[in-house]
């Protein structure tokens, strides 16, 4: 089951990044920009000038597949958090990390179900779950992952969480450090996805002892 949970993480993140590239390539006049545009702009259903938090014209012809991708990503992150028990310690740190990471997955589902130009409040709640709860969970995961997970990977996990939380604070305070609004948002939103893809891939190839033992016992 743990192997399936890790496969869910890999599948969810991979399809998201593929759809991200496909959907952004459909933008014309102006082209989509990772620096100027929010991730959520890809899912907006109407073409319109948006003034907040930065003025930009949004027109995403393939918003439907993108919102579907958000929903699939979130659901698969939740599935992964539920099924990867052998990757986690039994105590509070492991349980809390898994719950918060699942909360981040739920945030992606909310964001996909409610594009920002359809239900701004629900979409904002989804984004807060992704970059708030999810990133706190990522930070706690550094201590919550089982001892069989390589120490370097556990330390990198905690570091990614700290980077993401810091980036969220900078994004909310509109301090983009030259990366642009969209760039800083990605520093806040992507670490949890990169982490899930990396640890999921390592586990799928059974390079983590806990996964190898779990699979051999079934």
Buried (B, 14 or more C-beta within 10 A) or exposed (E): EBBEBBBBBBBBBBBBBEBBEBBBEBBEEEEBBBEBBBBBBBBBBEEEEBEEEBEBEBBBEBBEBBBBBBBBBBBBBBBBBBBBBBBBBEEEBBBBBBEBBBBBBBBBBBBBBBBBBBBEEBBBBBBBBBBBBBBBBBBBBBBBBBEEBBEEBBEBBBBBBBBBBEBBEBBBEEEBEEBBBBBBBBBBBBBBBBBBBBBBBBBBEBEBBBBBEBBEEE
